[in-house]
Amino acid sequence: MNKERILSALTAGKLRLEGQFIYGSNYTFMVACQGKGVSFTAVYKPMQGERPLWDFPEQSLGKRETAAFLVSEALGWHLVPPTVFRARGAPMGPGSLQIYIEHDPEIHYFTFKEEDKAHIPHVVLFDLLINNADRKSGHLLLSTEGSLWLIDHGLCFHAEDKLRTVIWELAGEPVPPALLADLQALLPTLDAGAQLFQDLVPLLLPIEINALQNRAKALLETGVFPNPPEDRRAYPWPLI
């Protein structure tokens, strides 16, 4: 399915509410999305259904979901399913809209076979970069075609260190040179006036965009996957 058509349909296509995901802290719905030449299922997270958090700005999680997609695309890693922040025409008001990935829910990071872990270094570096505070095992999906996808990025991009993840197997190891090259290429796109910077301005606070750029610089400087922090919780809960 053509990505541009998917994004166009997510942004301005017709939506029909079909059901609700009953697990999770925030209201999440399944919708049918129809656009020019495409029809698919999408995951809709309305702003008004977000549970307030003490450490993240209210009604900002859907925008963070969208920012994660944009960063993944800018890196050229294409790990996050096509995602937009839908401001108008959604059943319950503004919110994030992401194409649904067909997958087996019994297959996730903890059950991956060795051959399924080829892109784990990408995942770890991506989470370090976006400061993912909630990388559970079940947030790594294998599509029915065998592609790896990452979902649930509402708790990302905080200016303070918030990384919580179940994936610490690469701690202390050097970051592969090819991934560092991708990170180096990303840096100029985060400068004021660059395209990614402009795309992130409506989604994140200025201090958060600056922190994103600083994390990229720090990762390039060390070139090593860090160890878990000892002064705070390093794992999400629940783990799956």
C-alpha atoms as one frame of an Amber mdcrd trajectory, in Angstrom:
protein
   0.000   0.000   0.000   1.417   3.394  -1.001   2.647   5.352   2.035   1.693
   8.755   0.624  -1.858   7.571   0.021  -1.994   6.166   3.537  -0.851   9.480
   5.027  -3.301  11.394   2.855  -6.166   9.154   3.997  -5.132   9.469   7.654
  -4.992  13.248   7.311  -8.206  13.900   5.406  -9.961  10.622   4.586 -13.312
   9.398   5.817 -13.327   7.761   9.257 -15.841   5.347  10.754 -15.635   4.281
  14.398 -15.612   0.477  14.649 -14.540  -0.459  18.168 -12.485   0.277  21.254
  -9.267  -1.244  22.583 -10.112  -2.031  26.193  -6.563  -2.348  27.549  -4.449
   0.693  28.303  -4.584   3.871  30.355  -6.013   6.102  27.618  -9.014   5.798
  25.335  -7.998   4.108  22.087 -10.297   3.245  19.207 -10.261   1.235  16.013
 -11.549   3.100  12.982 -12.076   2.325   9.313 -10.170   4.836   7.201 -10.925
   5.439   3.552  -9.064   7.699   1.145  -8.281   7.960  -2.529  -7.451   4.428
  -3.679  -6.942   3.045  -0.167  -9.052   1.577   2.617  -7.603   0.268   5.870
  -7.999   0.002   9.633  -6.405   2.649  11.848  -5.798   3.262  15.550  -7.290
   6.511  16.838  -6.251   8.128  20.136  -8.306  11.274  20.830  -6.758  14.013
  22.944  -9.812  14.167  25.187  -9.293  10.513  26.099  -5.782  11.017  27.469
  -5.331  10.457  31.197  -3.485  13.441  32.751   0.090  12.731  33.855   2.144
  14.659  36.374   5.263  14.856  34.216   3.914  15.301  30.653   1.867  18.258
  29.412  -1.864  17.542  29.200  -3.304  16.435  25.860   0.126  16.127  24.238
   0.507  12.350  23.873  -1.023  12.088  20.398   1.334  14.754  19.123   4.278
  12.805  20.540   3.067   9.698  18.688   3.217  11.722  15.480   6.636  13.181
  16.283   8.039   9.654  16.722   6.867   8.744  13.227   8.490  11.866  11.764
  11.835  11.159  13.447  11.769   7.526  12.335  11.141   8.649   8.753  13.864
  11.305   8.902  16.353   8.642  10.015  15.291   6.459   7.100  14.521   3.579
   9.464  10.740   3.440   8.889  10.098   1.711  12.210   6.897   3.548  13.177
   3.686   2.920  11.209   2.388   5.944   9.273   0.963   8.333  11.863  -0.601
  11.782  11.733  -2.141  14.191  14.186  -5.706  14.597  12.910  -6.995  18.040
  13.866 -10.381  17.873  12.112 -12.904  15.297  11.015 -12.220  12.661  13.685
 -15.143  11.082  15.594 -14.126  12.356  19.043 -12.086  15.400  18.162  -8.357
  15.942  17.523  -5.993  13.062  18.132  -3.362  10.778  16.653  -4.263   8.398
  13.865  -2.004   5.473  12.917  -2.451   2.650  10.439  -3.164  -0.618  12.240
  -0.534  -3.335  11.830  -1.911  -6.844  11.428   0.067  -9.054  13.817  -0.041
 -11.960  16.246  -0.304 -10.457  19.769   1.435 -13.510  21.203   4.610 -12.532
  19.330   6.570  -9.652  20.840  10.110  -8.816  21.977  10.208 -11.424  24.760
   9.132 -14.155  22.333  11.188 -13.059  19.316  13.412 -15.630  17.662  17.030
 -14.643  17.060  16.326 -13.858  13.409  13.568 -11.471  14.482  16.087  -9.299
  16.364  18.083  -8.024  13.394  16.866  -4.450  13.905  17.078  -4.342  17.702
  20.100  -1.957  17.566  17.928   0.436  15.561  15.167   0.121  18.177  17.515
   0.771  21.094  19.112   3.801  19.467  15.713   5.147  18.434  14.403   4.884
  22.002  17.506   6.595  23.361  17.086   9.398  20.856  13.366  10.024  21.479
  13.748   9.361  25.224  11.077   6.670  25.321   9.656   6.323  28.822   7.520
   3.291  28.016   9.151   0.700  25.723   7.260  -2.441  26.676   7.812  -5.819
  25.012   4.364  -5.665  23.433   5.228  -2.389  21.705   7.391  -4.302  19.216
   5.213  -5.947  16.581   5.993  -8.359  13.787   3.536  -7.831  10.968   1.992
 -10.800   9.214   4.553 -10.111   6.452   7.420 -10.334   8.970   8.283  -6.619
   9.217   9.196  -5.057  12.559   7.077  -2.115  13.743   7.186   0.035  16.870
   4.021   1.462  18.437   2.860   3.509  21.453   5.104   6.565  21.589   2.954
   8.886  23.659   5.488   8.998  26.508   8.482  10.236  24.538  10.511  13.410
  23.939  10.537  14.681  27.522  13.379  17.133  28.132  14.449  15.207  31.254
  15.929  11.712  31.107  12.945   9.335  31.228  14.159   6.250  29.325  12.392
   3.107  30.512  12.713   0.021  28.344  12.789  -3.766  28.505  15.675  -3.828
  26.003  19.012  -3.490  27.791  20.827  -6.357  26.081  23.130  -3.986  24.167
  24.242  -1.958  27.202  27.940  -1.124  27.048  28.329  -2.175  23.408  29.416
   0.205  20.627  26.716   1.597  18.358  27.136   0.190  14.818  28.871   2.754
  12.542  26.011   2.709  10.005  23.548   3.784  12.715  25.868   6.553  13.871
  26.048   7.760  10.263  22.250   7.917  10.135  22.247   9.858  13.403  24.871
  12.267  12.055  22.732  12.864   8.969  19.726  13.587  11.193  21.395  16.409
  13.120  21.120  19.157  10.460  17.390  18.425  10.064  16.910  19.480  13.698
  18.412  22.926  13.181  15.978  25.849  13.334  14.394  26.319   9.928  15.121
  22.786   8.692  12.159  20.679   7.566  12.058  18.213  10.462  12.426  21.055
  12.948   9.494  22.862  11.354   7.394  19.695  11.356   8.110  19.133  15.062
   7.315  22.697  16.187   3.521  22.132  16.336   4.011  18.821  18.151   6.674
  19.374  20.822   7.799  22.125  23.177  10.889  24.124  22.100  12.830  22.730
  25.078  11.955  19.199  23.946  13.178  19.754  20.385  16.401  21.189  21.795
  16.768  18.174  24.102  16.244  15.841  21.134  19.087  17.510  19.291  21.317
  17.371  22.375  20.629  13.640  22.851  21.641  13.021  19.242  24.894  14.909
  19.799  25.610  13.034  23.050  25.015   9.641  21.418  27.375  10.550  18.579
  29.993  11.664  21.090  29.937   8.479  23.179  29.166   6.015  20.371  28.124
   3.455  22.992  24.785   2.088  24.150  24.491   3.238  27.804  23.962   1.075
  30.870  20.687   1.228  32.817  20.543   4.177  35.247  21.063   3.334  38.896
  19.291   6.359  40.372  15.808   5.682  38.992  13.587   2.959  37.556  14.903
   1.759  34.191  12.038  -0.565  33.213   8.397   0.150  32.309   5.457  -1.507
  34.024   3.911  -3.776  33.064   6.772  -5.280  31.080   4.549  -6.506  28.243
